[in-house]
């Protein structure tokens, strides 16, 4: 088998795995998006965190309120990403 054929097969396999993982992430997100609004609110996010990591997922060195702080960081990153998208689209 030619090297190019092997590379193409590997890339196809990886693309299928990424697509399947993406689908699983979407299904998990929608499972916890109870209100159907954009994004997960804190209660929905906390339920997702508890389901995926267990209710005791807070790192031992973190004080209570870990889910709320993590949710706030994710929201800030998402907002910054949206702002960058808007700004780059305005330039184009």
Rosetta blueprint (number, residue, H / E / L):
1 X L
2 X L
3 X H
4 X H
5 X H
6 X H
7 X H
8 X H
9 X H
10 X H
11 X H
12 X H
13 X H
14 X H
15 X H
16 X H
17 X H
18 X H
19 X H
20 X H
21 X H
22 X H
23 X H
24 X H
25 X H
26 X H
27 X H
28 X H
29 X H
30 X H
31 X H
32 X H
33 X L
34 X L
35 X L
36 X L
37 X L
38 X L
39 X L
40 X L
41 X L
42 X H
43 X H
44 X H
45 X H
46 X H
47 X H
48 X H
49 X H
50 X H
51 X H
52 X H
53 X H
54 X L
55 X L
56 X L
57 X L
58 X L
59 X L
60 X L
61 X L
62 X L
63 X L
64 X L
65 X L
66 X H
67 X H
68 X H
69 X H
70 X H
71 X H
72 X H
73 X H
74 X H
75 X H
76 X H
77 X H
78 X H
79 X H
80 X H
81 X H
82 X H
83 X H
84 X H
85 X H
86 X H
87 X H
88 X H
89 X H
90 X H
91 X H
92 X L
